Amino acid sequence: MFIRQEMPEDYREVYELIEEAFASAEHSDGNEQDLVNALRKGDAFIPELSLVAVFDGKIVGHILFTKAKAGNDEVLVLAPLAVKPRYQRQGIGKALIMEGHKIAKELGYQYSLVLGSETYYPQTGYTPAEQFGIEVPDGIPGENFMAVRLQENAKPVSGKVSYAKEFGM
């Protein structure tokens, strides 16, 4: 398996992958693939942080990080992360996260936020965002809203999170 930047010719395969990956997900609205399409066209999109995992010539995983704000500071939001069901629980998602963090760090981003599983994301360094002074959006359990510091010397962030408009939050 190798990880590379997503290319426009991957969009259809990635769309189908995301749709398949979230079809049986416990917390899904069924529109994650459409969200990715919308985010690619928006101001928050960072092409270098839309990554695919390729195995045997097929895309088996995808991750997207987009720009957001925590208070007045720019941060990243990880959403969504998708791995084809038959390839799940093999470390592909974690590899995508770690490669995304590495690239984000190289690009100078200081923090990444995620709304997700409180048992999965801490395995890749995420802790409750409240510990950083980042406000948990209304209606979201605090243990599911997490952040990770990407730079050792990252300046403190705090405040309310403003997502890209495509998230509708």
Salt bridges, closest charged atoms under 4 A:
GLU6 OE2 - ARG40 NH2 2.58
GLU6 OE2 - HIS62 NE2 3.76
ASP10 OD2 - ARG4 NH1 2.68
GLU16 OE2 - ARG12 NE 3.57
GLU20 OE1 - LYS84 NZ 3.32
GLU26 OE2 - HIS27 NE2 3.52
ASP73 OD1 - LYS155 NZ 2.81
GLU99 OE2 - LYS102 NZ 3.90
GLU166 OE2 - LYS165 NZ 3.46
